[in-house]
């Protein structure tokens, strides 16, 4: 805040606690939905009741708690928000592919592979195409945190799918 010369004149939100037991229960409900098999990733938003329209954790940050099923891959997508991805748990064979463009078949061209490890964190730069892959025999869990609340407010999120 000092770097920007800004000061806090009022609190914008109260912190919200997301107990693991409840988050896991909600995620299990979503995962057991019959249409879950059609999705490449199953997740629940971690929303703050003070932001019902944006369903974000703060006025600028968005977060979700999700899983990628064993032997599944998420289709490439991109957005203008920066993502900080925290890997809650995974087995070897889980990774993300990142790249600046798609090839003619909708795959990430010349991707950089980021292997996952439980407890690791990596950044997906804004505007990069990315896909999450789980080649292991067990589901993987992650918590992506993005400045998507700010990007949505500015109408600059520009999420796209391959």
Phi and psi in degrees as GROMACS dihedral restraints (atoms count N, CA, C in turn):
[ dihedral_restraints ]
;  ai    aj    ak    al  type     phi  dphi    fc
    3     4     5     6     1   -63.1    20    10
    4     5     6     7     1   -38.2    20    10
    6     7     8     9     1   -57.7    20    10
    7     8     9    10     1   -40.7    20    10
    9    10    11    12     1   -84.4    20    10
   10    11    12    13     1    -7.5    20    10
   12    13    14    15     1    73.7    20    10
   13    14    15    16     1    22.5    20    10
   15    16    17    18     1  -100.6    20    10
   16    17    18    19     1   154.0    20    10
   18    19    20    21     1  -129.7    20    10
   19    20    21    22     1   155.1    20    10
   21    22    23    24     1   -90.6    20    10
   22    23    24    25     1   118.5    20    10
   24    25    26    27     1  -101.8    20    10
   25    26    27    28     1   -16.9    20    10
   27    28    29    30     1  -163.0    20    10
   28    29    30    31     1   151.6    20    10
   30    31    32    33     1   -71.9    20    10
   31    32    33    34     1   136.5    20    10
   33    34    35    36     1   -91.7    20    10
   34    35    36    37     1   -19.8    20    10
   36    37    38    39     1  -162.1    20    10
   37    38    39    40     1   160.5    20    10
   39    40    41    42     1  -100.8    20    10
   40    41    42    43     1   142.6    20    10
   42    43    44    45     1   -60.0    20    10
   43    44    45    46     1   149.3    20    10
   45    46    47    48     1  -121.0    20    10
   46    47    48    49     1   136.1    20    10
   48    49    50    51     1   -95.2    20    10
   49    50    51    52     1   133.6    20    10
   51    52    53    54     1  -116.7    20    10
   52    53    54    55     1    86.8    20    10
   54    55    56    57     1   -61.4    20    10
   55    56    57    58     1   137.2    20    10
   57    58    59    60     1   -57.3    20    10
   58    59    60    61     1   -39.9    20    10
   60    61    62    63     1   -59.1    20    10
   61    62    63    64     1   -46.1    20    10
   63    64    65    66     1   -69.8    20    10
   64    65    66    67     1   -42.9    20    10
   66    67    68    69     1   -59.7    20    10
   67    68    69    70     1   -42.6    20    10
   69    70    71    72     1   -66.7    20    10
   70    71    72    73     1   -37.7    20    10
   72    73    74    75     1   -63.9    20    10
   73    74    75    76     1   -45.1    20    10
   75    76    77    78     1   -66.1    20    10
   76    77    78    79     1   -40.1    20    10
   78    79    80    81     1   -65.0    20    10
   79    80    81    82     1   -38.3    20    10
   81    82    83    84     1   -63.7    20    10
   82    83    84    85     1   -38.7    20    10
   84    85    86    87     1   -61.2    20    10
   85    86    87    88     1   -44.5    20    10
   87    88    89    90     1   -66.8    20    10
   88    89    90    91     1   -42.6    20    10
   90    91    92    93     1   -64.9    20    10
   91    92    93    94     1   -31.1    20    10
   93    94    95    96     1   -87.7    20    10
   94    95    96    97     1    -1.3    20    10
   96    97    98    99     1   -65.8    20    10
   97    98    99   100     1   137.6    20    10
   99   100   101   102     1   -55.9    20    10
  100   101   102   103     1   -29.6    20    10
  102   103   104   105     1   -83.3    20    10
  103   104   105   106     1    -4.4    20    10
  105   106   107   108     1   -61.0    20    10
  106   107   108   109     1   -30.6    20    10
  108   109   110   111     1   -65.4    20    10
  109   110   111   112     1   -20.0    20    10
  111   112   113   114     1   -85.0    20    10
  112   113   114   115     1    -9.1    20    10
  114   115   116   117     1   -99.4    20    10
  115   116   117   118     1   147.4    20    10
  117   118   119   120     1   -84.8    20    10
  118   119   120   121     1   -18.7    20    10
  120   121   122   123     1  -147.2    20    10
  121   122   123   124     1   139.3    20    10
  123   124   125   126     1  -109.8    20    10
  124   125   126   127     1   133.0    20    10
  126   127   128   129     1  -155.7    20    10
  127   128   129   130     1   164.7    20    10
  129   130   131   132     1  -128.2    20    10
  130   131   132   133     1   140.1    20    10
  132   133   134   135     1   -76.0    20    10
  133   134   135   136     1   141.2    20    10
  135   136   137   138     1   -97.6    20    10
  136   137   138   139     1    89.9    20    10
  138   139   140   141     1  -100.6    20    10
  139   140   141   142     1   157.0    20    10
  141   142   143   144     1  -106.2    20    10
  142   143   144   145     1   132.4    20    10
  144   145   146   147     1   -61.1    20    10
  145   146   147   148     1   -16.6    20    10
  147   148   149   150     1   -77.1    20    10
  148   149   150   151     1    -8.6    20    10
  150   151   152   153     1  -129.3    20    10
  151   152   153   154     1    64.8    20    10
  153   154   155   156     1   -67.4    20    10
  154   155   156   157     1   -28.4    20    10
  156   157   158   159     1   -76.4    20    10
  157   158   159   160     1   -40.4    20    10
  159   160   161   162     1   -93.2    20    10
  160   161   162   163     1   -17.4    20    10
  162   163   164   165     1    53.4    20    10
  163   164   165   166     1    47.0    20    10
  165   166   167   168     1  -111.3    20    10
  166   167   168   169     1   165.3    20    10
  168   169   170   171     1   -81.6    20    10
  169   170   171   172     1   -29.2    20    10
  171   172   173   174     1  -137.0    20    10
  172   173   174   175     1  -178.2    20    10
  174   175   176   177     1   -69.0    20    10
  175   176   177   178     1   -15.4    20    10
  177   178   179   180     1  -120.4    20    10
  178   179   180   181     1   -19.5    20    10
  180   181   182   183     1  -108.7    20    10
  181   182   183   184     1   139.7    20    10
  183   184   185   186     1  -115.8    20    10
  184   185   186   187     1   144.6    20    10
  186   187   188   189     1  -149.5    20    10
  187   188   189   190     1   152.5    20    10
  189   190   191   192     1  -141.5    20    10
  190   191   192   193     1   158.9    20    10
  192   193   194   195     1  -115.9    20    10
  193   194   195   196     1   119.8    20    10
  195   196   197   198     1  -140.9    20    10
  196   197   198   199     1   172.7    20    10
  198   199   200   201     1  -137.7    20    10
  199   200   201   202     1   151.8    20    10
  201   202   203   204     1  -120.6    20    10
  202   203   204   205     1   119.8    20    10
  204   205   206   207     1   -62.2    20    10
  205   206   207   208     1   156.4    20    10
  207   208   209   210     1   -58.3    20    10
  208   209   210   211     1   134.3    20    10
  210   211   212   213     1    69.3    20    10
  211   212   213   214     1    24.1    20    10
  213   214   215   216     1  -121.1    20    10
  214   215   216   217     1   162.7    20    10
  216   217   218   219     1  -138.4    20    10
  217   218   219   220     1   136.9    20    10
  219   220   221   222     1   -82.5    20    10
  220   221   222   223     1   139.0    20    10
  222   223   224   225     1   -67.4    20    10
  223   224   225   226     1   150.0    20    10
  225   226   227   228     1   -59.7    20    10
  226   227   228   229     1   142.6    20    10
  228   229   230   231     1  -151.1    20    10
  229   230   231   232     1   168.4    20    10
  231   232   233   234     1  -149.5    20    10
  232   233   234   235     1   162.3    20    10
  234   235   236   237     1  -158.1    20    10
  235   236   237   238     1   164.7    20    10
  237   238   239   240     1   -88.5    20    10
  238   239   240   241     1    -1.6    20    10
  240   241   242   243     1   -85.0    20    10
  241   242   243   244     1   146.3    20    10
  243   244   245   246     1   -80.6    20    10
  244   245   246   247     1   142.1    20    10
  246   247   248   249     1  -118.9    20    10
  247   248   249   250     1   131.9    20    10
  249   250   251   252     1  -107.1    20    10
  250   251   252   253     1   109.4    20    10
  252   253   254   255     1  -100.4    20    10
  253   254   255   256     1   117.8    20    10
  255   256   257   258     1  -100.6    20    10
  256   257   258   259     1   121.6    20    10
  258   259   260   261     1   -89.5    20    10
  259   260   261   262     1   109.6    20    10
  261   262   263   264     1   -70.8    20    10
  262   263   264   265     1   -51.4    20    10
  264   265   266   267     1  -157.2    20    10
  265   266   267   268     1   145.4    20    10
  267   268   269   270     1  -167.3    20    10
  268   269   270   271     1   165.1    20    10
  270   271   272   273     1  -108.1    20    10
  271   272   273   274     1   164.2    20    10
  273   274   275   276     1   -55.9    20    10
  274   275   276   277     1   142.0    20    10
  276   277   278   279     1   107.0    20    10
  277   278   279   280     1     4.1    20    10
  279   280   281   282     1  -104.7    20    10
  280   281   282   283     1   136.0    20    10
  282   283   284   285     1  -163.2    20    10
  283   284   285   286     1   168.9    20    10
  285   286   287   288     1  -118.9    20    10
  286   287   288   289     1   147.6    20    10
  288   289   290   291     1  -110.9    20    10
  289   290   291   292     1   131.6    20    10
  291   292   293   294     1  -129.5    20    10
  292   293   294   295     1   141.4    20    10
  294   295   296   297     1  -166.9    20    10
  295   296   297   298     1   166.7    20    10
  297   298   299   300     1   -87.6    20    10
  298   299   300   301     1   -15.3    20    10
  300   301   302   303     1  -150.8    20    10
  301   302   303   304     1   165.6    20    10
  303   304   305   306     1  -102.7    20    10
  304   305   306   307     1   152.9    20    10
  306   307   308   309     1   -85.7    20    10
  307   308   309   310     1  -176.6    20    10
  309   310   311   312     1   -65.1    20    10
  310   311   312   313     1   -17.0    20    10
  312   313   314   315     1  -100.8    20    10
  313   314   315   316     1     9.0    20    10
  315   316   317   318     1    80.4    20    10
  316   317   318   319     1    15.3    20    10
  318   319   320   321     1   -98.0    20    10
  319   320   321   322     1   155.9    20    10
  321   322   323   324     1   -69.6    20    10
  322   323   324   325     1   122.8    20    10
  324   325   326   327     1   -78.7    20    10
  325   326   327   328     1   132.5    20    10
  327   328   329   330     1    45.3    20    10
  328   329   330   331     1    57.4    20    10
  330   331   332   333     1   -72.4    20    10
  331   332   333   334     1   154.2    20    10
  333   334   335   336     1   -95.3    20    10
  334   335   336   337     1   129.6    20    10
  336   337   338   339     1   -95.3    20    10
  337   338   339   340     1   129.8    20    10
  339   340   341   342     1  -116.3    20    10
  340   341   342   343     1   106.4    20    10
  342   343   344   345     1   -75.1    20    10
  343   344   345   346     1   139.8    20    10
  345   346   347   348     1   -91.3    20    10
  346   347   348   349     1   149.6    20    10
  348   349   350   351     1  -142.7    20    10
  349   350   351   352     1   140.7    20    10
  351   352   353   354     1   -53.4    20    10
  352   353   354   355     1   130.8    20    10
  354   355   356   357     1    87.3    20    10
  355   356   357   358     1    -2.4    20    10
  357   358   359   360     1   -85.4    20    10
  358   359   360   361     1   162.5    20    10
  360   361   362   363     1  -134.6    20    10
  361   362   363   364     1   139.1    20    10
  363   364   365   366     1  -142.7    20    10
  364   365   366   367     1   162.8    20    10
  366   367   368   369     1  -110.5    20    10
  367   368   369   370     1   134.5    20    10
  369   370   371   372     1  -103.3    20    10
  370   371   372   373     1   114.2    20    10
  372   373   374   375     1   -64.1    20    10
  373   374   375   376     1   151.7    20    10
  375   376   377   378     1   -61.8    20    10
  376   377   378   379     1   139.9    20    10
  378   379   380   381     1    84.3    20    10
  379   380   381   382     1    -7.3    20    10
  381   382   383   384     1   -82.8    20    10
  382   383   384   385     1   137.9    20    10
  384   385   386   387     1   -71.8    20    10
  385   386   387   388     1   140.5    20    10
  387   388   389   390     1  -151.7    20    10
  388   389   390   391     1   152.4    20    10
  390   391   392   393     1  -144.0    20    10
  391   392   393   394     1   143.4    20    10
  393   394   395   396     1  -107.1    20    10
  394   395   396   397     1   135.3    20    10
  396   397   398   399     1  -127.4    20    10
  397   398   399   400     1   137.1    20    10
  399   400   401   402     1  -126.9    20    10
  400   401   402   403     1    97.6    20    10
  402   403   404   405     1   -92.9    20    10
  403   404   405   406     1     4.2    20    10
  405   406   407   408     1   -83.2    20    10
  406   407   408   409     1   177.9    20    10
  408   409   410   411     1   -95.2    20    10
  409   410   411   412     1     7.2    20    10
  411   412   413   414     1  -132.4    20    10
  412   413   414   415     1   152.7    20    10
  414   415   416   417     1   -65.2    20    10
  415   416   417   418     1   153.2    20    10
  417   418   419   420     1  -116.8    20    10
  418   419   420   421     1   148.4    20    10
  420   421   422   423     1  -124.0    20    10
  421   422   423   424     1   142.1    20    10
  423   424   425   426     1  -147.5    20    10
  424   425   426   427     1   159.5    20    10
  426   427   428   429     1  -128.7    20    10
  427   428   429   430     1   100.0    20    10
  429   430   431   432     1   -83.6    20    10
  430   431   432   433     1   137.7    20    10
  432   433   434   435     1  -123.1    20    10
  433   434   435   436     1   129.5    20    10
  435   436   437   438     1  -135.6    20    10
  436   437   438   439     1   160.2    20    10
  438   439   440   441     1   -84.7    20    10
  439   440   441   442     1    32.9    20    10
  441   442   443   444     1   -67.1    20    10
  442   443   444   445     1   -24.9    20    10
  444   445   446   447     1   -63.1    20    10
  445   446   447   448     1   -45.4    20    10
  447   448   449   450     1   -65.6    20    10
  448   449   450   451     1   -45.5    20    10
  450   451   452   453     1   -63.4    20    10
  451   452   453   454     1   -37.5    20    10
  453   454   455   456     1   -65.5    20    10
  454   455   456   457     1   -44.9    20    10
  456   457   458   459     1   -58.9    20    10
  457   458   459   460     1   -41.3    20    10
  459   460   461   462     1   -80.1    20    10
  460   461   462   463     1    -7.0    20    10
  462   463   464   465     1    61.1    20    10
  463   464   465   466     1    40.2    20    10
  465   466   467   468     1  -121.7    20    10
  466   467   468   469     1     8.5    20    10
  468   469   470   471     1   -62.0    20    10
  469   470   471   472     1   -45.0    20    10
  471   472   473   474     1    48.7    20    10
  472   473   474   475     1    55.9    20    10
  474   475   476   477     1   -75.6    20    10
  475   476   477   478     1   135.2    20    10
  477   478   479   480     1  -135.6    20    10
  478   479   480   481     1   149.8    20    10
  480   481   482   483     1  -121.4    20    10
  481   482   483   484     1   149.9    20    10
